[in-house]
Amino acid sequence: MRATPLFAAAIGAALFVTSPRSVRAQQESAAAPANDPVATLVGRLTLDHYKSDIKGLTNFGDRRQGTKRNREAVDWIESQLKSYGCTDVERLTYTYAPPPPRGRGAFRGRGRGGAPPEWAAGGGRYRGIRARTGVNNDSLRQPNLAIRHEDAEASTPGERQEVYCTKIGTKHPDEMYIVGGHMDGIGWGQAANDDGSGSALVMQLARIFSMPDVQTDVSIRFILWNNEETGLNGSRAYVAQREALQGKEDPPGSGKYPEPKWLGMIQHDMMLWDHGMPRADGTVSREQRPEADVNIEYQSRSTMADSSQKLAWIFERANEQYATDYPAAVGPHMTNTDSDPFKDICPTISLRENFRGTQIGAGWDPNWHQPTDVYTTYHDKDFLLGLNAAQTTLAAVAELTGTTLKQ
């Protein structure tokens, strides 16, 4: 993994720390040199652009895999990336056949679909007040008739596609970082947060890195996974099809690398809602909590735990230097998202609104897989948390890939 001197101090930090952020510290960390290309790029992120892509995705309802609305959303993503100047836009195709229903002997834990609870999968132990979580499958719980109608088509097995584009590195085109978010959703809403918020973040980074004056030493791939909600099938298909192709020049002597070597994978999944722990009655505040932060997770049980932890702290340092409003916290229990298939292959992290196992799994987000996960549920303070995650990833990836601006 390439780590620049700017972030060297981040690598030796402790495991589970939230960055203190006073007003003065915010001002000092934002005061980057006038010729700092990273600060310039971060300044090109805007709340309006970010919200626009989330809104565009919600126009296709929940984008449930195996439906016309999902396929139309894939087409729209491809069109948007091309409109942003992404010239290397491709699709990965795979086939999805749902597994047979589990029998009576299946595990009956608290996890989704009969899976073990989050802590059993390395997601951390629950503490404090918990609220119930689950997937809404009742269409009548969606009061908006237009959304209910939009989400009505059921999923069918068959061919699936997911879109990606690549910024080709000028010095090391045979190496790359992967930046991802999943575009499909469930729950009879609009999947605005899960994961329109992460998908829009990836699309906005693709927009900025594709600008004509931006040059990177190392390649970057921006990918919008499909089939996350069915068991990470889109990202698993990508690993199955492309892991063995890493770093191979094709055709030989061409200087082209269809699958550059993976230097790291960064996933974004649910970026907007950090309203705090449920109250004793199970309800959650409607206001973003003052302590809201960007959560960066790696998996301490993976074979790449050491290098993934270093990558996580590089991102924490990028947040400290360039994010405008919310600090970052690092935790060791990354789980249940599209980074999982990569975690034993390359350094891998996930950015979220809350820690996946101990907070989201304990009911900190009442809109998770629910009809309330619609665009109008969220306010600018919520969208701003997602924008700060975008600032964090953009800054870290720009540093890691040796990004410069052409004069």
C-alpha positions in Angstrom: 0.0 0.0 0.0 1.3 3.4 -0.9 1.3 5.9 2.0 2.5 9.4 1.6 4.5 11.3 4.3 1.6 13.6 5.0 -0.2 10.7 6.6 2.7 8.9 8.2 1.7 9.9 11.7 -1.8 8.3 11.2 -0.4 4.8 10.8 0.8 4.2 14.4 -2.4 5.4 16.1 -4.5 3.4 18.5 -7.4 1.2 17.5 -10.6 3.0 18.5 -10.3 6.7 18.9 -12.7 9.6 17.9 -10.8 12.7 16.8 -11.4 15.8 19.0 -12.5 18.7 16.9 -12.6 22.2 18.4 -13.5 25.3 16.4 -9.9 26.3 16.3 -8.8 22.8 15.2 -11.3 22.9 12.4 -10.0 26.2 11.2 -6.4 25.1 11.4 -7.0 21.8 9.6 -8.9 23.5 6.9 -6.1 26.0 6.3 -4.3 24.1 3.6 -1.6 25.7 1.4 -2.9 27.7 -1.5 -1.2 25.3 -4.0 -2.5 22.1 -2.3 -4.2 20.1 -5.1 -6.1 18.0 -2.5 -7.7 21.1 -1.0 -8.7 22.3 -4.5 -10.3 19.0 -5.3 -12.2 18.8 -2.0 -13.5 22.3 -2.7 -15.1 21.0 -5.9 -17.4 18.8 -3.9 -20.7 20.6 -3.3 -23.8 19.6 -1.3 -26.1 20.4 -4.2 -24.2 18.0 -6.6 -24.3 15.3 -3.9 -28.0 15.7 -3.2 -28.8 15.7 -6.9 -27.3 12.3 -7.5 -29.1 10.9 -4.4 -32.3 12.4 -5.7 -31.7 11.0 -9.2 -31.3 7.5 -7.8 -34.5 7.7 -5.7 -36.4 8.4 -8.9 -36.1 4.6 -9.5 -37.7 3.6 -6.2 -35.8 1.1 -4.1 -33.9 -0.2 -7.2 -34.4 -3.8 -6.0 -32.2 -6.2 -8.0 -33.9 -8.3 -10.7 -36.4 -5.6 -11.7 -36.9 -3.2 -14.5 -36.3 -0.3 -12.1 -33.0 -1.7 -11.1 -31.9 -2.1 -14.8 -33.1 1.5 -15.6 -31.1 2.7 -12.6 -28.0 0.9 -13.9 -28.5 2.6 -17.3 -28.9 6.0 -15.5 -25.7 5.6 -13.5 -23.8 4.7 -16.7 -25.2 7.8 -18.4 -24.4 10.0 -15.5 -20.8 8.8 -15.3 -20.3 9.5 -19.0 -21.8 13.0 -18.6 -19.2 13.6 -15.8 -16.4 12.9 -18.3 -15.7 9.3 -17.3 -14.4 7.9 -20.6 -13.6 4.4 -19.4 -17.1 3.2 -18.4 -17.8 -0.6 -18.4 -20.2 -3.2 -17.0 -19.6 -6.5 -15.2 -22.2 -9.1 -16.0 -23.1 -12.1 -13.9 -26.0 -14.4 -13.1 -27.9 -14.4 -9.8 -30.1 -17.3 -8.7 -31.5 -17.0 -5.2 -30.7 -19.8 -2.7 -33.5 -22.1 -1.7 -35.4 -21.2 1.4 -33.9 -22.3 4.7 -35.5 -25.2 6.4 -36.7 -25.6 10.0 -33.2 -26.4 11.2 -31.7 -23.1 10.1 -30.1 -20.8 12.7 -32.7 -18.5 14.2 -30.5 -15.7 15.5 -31.2 -12.0 15.3 -29.4 -11.5 12.1 -31.0 -10.8 8.7 -32.4 -13.8 6.8 -31.7 -16.3 9.6 -28.0 -15.4 9.7 -26.1 -15.3 13.0 -26.3 -11.9 14.8 -23.8 -9.2 13.9 -21.4 -9.9 16.8 -21.0 -13.5 15.7 -19.8 -12.4 12.3 -17.2 -10.1 13.9 -19.4 -7.0 14.1 -18.7 -6.2 17.8 -20.7 -6.8 20.9 -24.0 -4.9 21.5 -24.1 -2.5 24.4 -26.7 0.0 25.7 -30.3 0.4 24.5 -31.3 -1.6 21.5 -34.2 -1.2 19.1 -35.6 -3.8 16.8 -34.3 -4.0 13.2 -35.4 -6.0 10.2 -36.5 -5.7 6.6 -39.9 -4.4 5.8 -41.7 -6.7 3.3 -45.2 -5.2 3.7 -46.1 -2.9 0.8 -49.0 -1.3 2.7 -46.6 0.2 5.2 -45.5 2.6 2.4 -48.0 5.5 2.6 -46.9 7.1 -0.6 -48.9 5.5 -3.3 -46.5 6.6 -6.1 -43.5 4.9 -4.3 -45.6 1.9 -3.5 -46.5 1.5 -7.2 -42.9 2.1 -8.3 -41.6 -0.7 -6.0 -44.3 -3.2 -6.8 -42.5 -5.3 -9.4 -41.0 -8.4 -7.7 -37.4 -9.6 -8.3 -36.8 -12.5 -10.7 -33.6 -14.5 -11.1 -31.3 -14.1 -14.0 -28.6 -11.8 -15.5 -27.4 -8.8 -13.5 -25.1 -6.0 -14.4 -23.1 -3.3 -12.4 -21.3 -0.3 -13.8 -17.8 0.9 -13.1 -15.4 3.4 -14.6 -11.6 3.8 -14.2 -9.3 6.8 -13.9 -6.0 5.5 -15.5 -2.9 6.3 -13.6 -0.1 8.0 -15.6 2.8 6.3 -13.7 1.4 3.1 -12.4 -1.6 2.1 -14.6 -1.1 -1.5 -13.4 -2.1 -0.6 -9.8 -5.4 0.8 -8.4 -7.6 1.6 -5.5 -11.3 0.5 -5.8 -13.9 3.0 -4.5 -17.4 1.4 -4.2 -21.0 1.8 -3.1 -24.1 -0.4 -3.8 -27.0 0.9 -5.9 -29.7 -1.7 -5.0 -32.0 -1.5 -2.1 -35.0 -3.1 -0.3 -37.8 -2.2 2.2 -40.5 -0.5 0.1 -38.9 2.9 0.2 -36.5 4.7 -2.1 -33.2 3.4 -0.7 -32.1 7.0 -0.4 -29.6 6.3 2.4 -29.1 2.6 1.9 -27.4 3.0 -0.4 -28.2 6.0 -2.6 -26.0 8.1 -0.2 -23.0 5.8 -0.8 -23.6 5.5 -4.5 -23.9 9.2 -5.0 -20.6 9.7 -3.1 -18.8 7.3 -5.5 -20.4 9.1 -8.5 -19.3 12.5 -7.2 -15.7 11.3 -6.7 -15.8 9.9 -10.2 -16.9 13.3 -11.5 -14.1 15.1 -9.8 -11.3 12.7 -10.6 -12.5 12.7 -14.3 -12.1 16.4 -14.7 -9.6 17.2 -17.5 -7.0 18.9 -15.3 -6.8 16.0 -12.8 -3.9 13.5 -13.1 -3.1 10.5 -10.9 0.0 8.4 -10.6 -2.1 5.3 -9.7 -5.4 4.2 -11.2 -8.7 4.5 -9.4 -11.8 2.4 -10.1 -15.3 3.7 -9.2 -17.9 0.9 -9.0 -21.6 0.8 -8.2 -22.3 -2.7 -6.9 -25.5 -4.6 -7.6 -27.1 -7.3 -5.4 -25.6 -6.2 -2.1 -28.9 -6.8 -0.3 -29.0 -10.5 -1.4 -25.6 -11.3 0.1 -23.0 -9.1 -1.6 -23.5 -11.1 -4.8 -22.3 -8.2 -7.1 -19.0 -7.7 -5.3 -18.5 -11.5 -4.9 -19.0 -11.9 -8.7 -16.4 -9.1 -9.3 -13.8 -10.9 -7.2 -14.6 -14.2 -8.7 -14.2 -12.9 -12.3 -11.4 -10.4 -11.9 -9.1 -11.3 -9.0 -6.9 -13.6 -11.2 -6.5 -10.8 -13.8 -4.8 -8.3 -11.5 -1.8 -6.5 -13.0 -1.8 -8.5 -16.3 -1.1 -6.4 -19.4 -3.6 -7.1 -22.1 -2.7 -7.3 -24.9 0.9 -7.8 -24.0 3.1 -4.8 -24.8 0.1 -2.5 -25.0 0.6 -0.7 -21.6 -3.1 -1.5 -20.8 -4.2 -3.3 -17.7 -7.9 -4.3 -17.7 -7.6 -5.2 -14.0 -4.8 -3.3 -12.2 -3.4 -4.8 -9.0 -5.7 -4.0 -6.0 -3.8 -1.7 -3.6 -6.9 -1.1 -1.5 -10.8 -1.3 -1.5 -12.9 1.4 0.1 -16.7 0.8 0.5 -19.4 3.4 1.3 -22.7 2.1 2.7 -25.3 4.4 4.5 -23.8 7.8 5.0 -26.5 10.1 6.2 -28.0 9.2 9.6 -26.1 9.7 12.9 -28.9 10.7 15.3 -27.7 8.7 18.3 -28.7 5.7 20.4 -32.4 4.7 20.6 -34.2 6.0 23.6 -35.7 3.7 26.2 -38.9 3.5 24.2 -37.0 2.5 21.0 -37.5 5.9 19.3 -34.6 7.9 17.9 -34.1 11.6 17.7 -35.1 13.3 14.5 -32.1 15.7 14.8 -28.5 14.8 13.8 -26.6 14.5 17.1 -23.9 17.1 17.8 -21.4 14.2 18.1 -22.1 12.9 14.6 -19.0 11.5 12.9 -17.8 9.5 9.9 -17.2 5.9 10.9 -14.2 4.1 9.3 -14.0 0.4 9.8 -11.6 -2.4 9.0 -11.9 -6.1 10.0 -9.5 -7.1 12.7 -10.1 -10.8 12.0 -9.1 -10.6 8.3 -5.7 -11.8 7.0 -5.1 -8.2 5.9 -5.9 -6.6 9.2 -2.6 -4.8 9.8 -2.5 -3.1 6.4 -6.3 -2.4 6.5 -5.9 -0.7 9.9 -3.1 1.5 8.4 -5.4 2.4 5.5 -8.2 3.3 8.0 -5.9 5.6 9.9 -4.8 7.3 6.7 -8.4 8.1 6.0 -8.8 9.4 9.6 -5.9 11.7 9.0 -7.4 12.9 5.7 -10.6 13.7 7.6 -8.7 15.6 10.2 -6.9 17.6 7.5 -9.7 18.2 5.0 -13.3 17.5 6.2 -15.2 20.7 7.0 -17.7 19.7 9.6 -17.6 16.1 11.1 -14.7 14.2 12.6 -13.9 10.5 11.9 -13.8 7.5 14.2 -11.9 4.2 13.5 -13.2 0.8 14.5 -12.1 -2.8 14.0 -15.4 -4.6 13.1 -16.1 -4.0 9.4 -18.8 -6.5 8.4 -21.8 -7.1 6.1 -21.0 -4.9 3.2 -19.4 -5.1 -0.2 -15.9 -4.7 1.2 -16.2 -8.1 2.8 -15.1 -10.2 -0.3 -11.9 -8.2 -0.5 -10.8 -8.2 3.1 -8.5 -11.2 2.8 -7.0 -10.1 -0.5 -6.0 -6.4 -0.1 -6.3 -3.6 2.4 -10.0 -3.0 2.9 -12.1 -0.5 4.8 -15.7 0.7 4.9 -17.1 4.2 5.6 -20.5 4.5 7.2 -22.8 6.8 9.3 -22.4 4.5 12.3 -20.5 1.4 13.2 -22.2 -1.5 11.4 -22.4 -4.2 14.1 -22.7 -2.3 17.4 -24.8 0.7 16.3 -26.7 0.1 13.0 -27.2 -3.5 14.0 -28.6 -2.3 17.4 -31.2 0.0 15.8 -29.5 3.4 15.6 -31.0 4.0 12.2 -34.8 3.4 12.2 -35.0 3.9 8.4 -32.8 1.0 7.6 -34.7 -1.3 5.1 -37.9 0.6 5.9 -40.5 2.6 3.9 -39.1 5.8 5.6 -35.8 5.5 3.7 -37.0 8.1 1.2 -35.3 11.3 0.0 -37.7 13.6 2.0 -36.8 11.9 5.3 -33.3 13.6 5.3 -32.3 17.2 5.9 -29.2 19.2 5.0 -27.4 18.2 8.2 -27.9 14.6 7.2 -26.7 15.2 3.7 -23.7 17.2 5.1 -22.5 14.1 7.0 -22.4 12.2 3.7 -20.6 15.1 2.0 -18.0 15.0 4.8 -17.5 11.3 4.1 -16.9 12.2 0.4 -14.4 14.8 1.5 -12.6 12.2 3.6 -12.4 9.6 0.8 -11.5 12.1 -1.9 -8.7 13.6 0.2 -7.2 10.2 1.2 -7.5 8.7 -2.3 -6.0 11.8 -3.9 -3.0 11.5 -1.6 -2.6 7.8 -2.0 -2.7 8.0 -5.8 -0.3 11.0 -6.1 -3.0 13.3 -7.6 -1.8 16.5 -9.2 -3.5 19.3 -11.2 -2.3 20.2 -14.7 -1.2 23.8 -15.0 
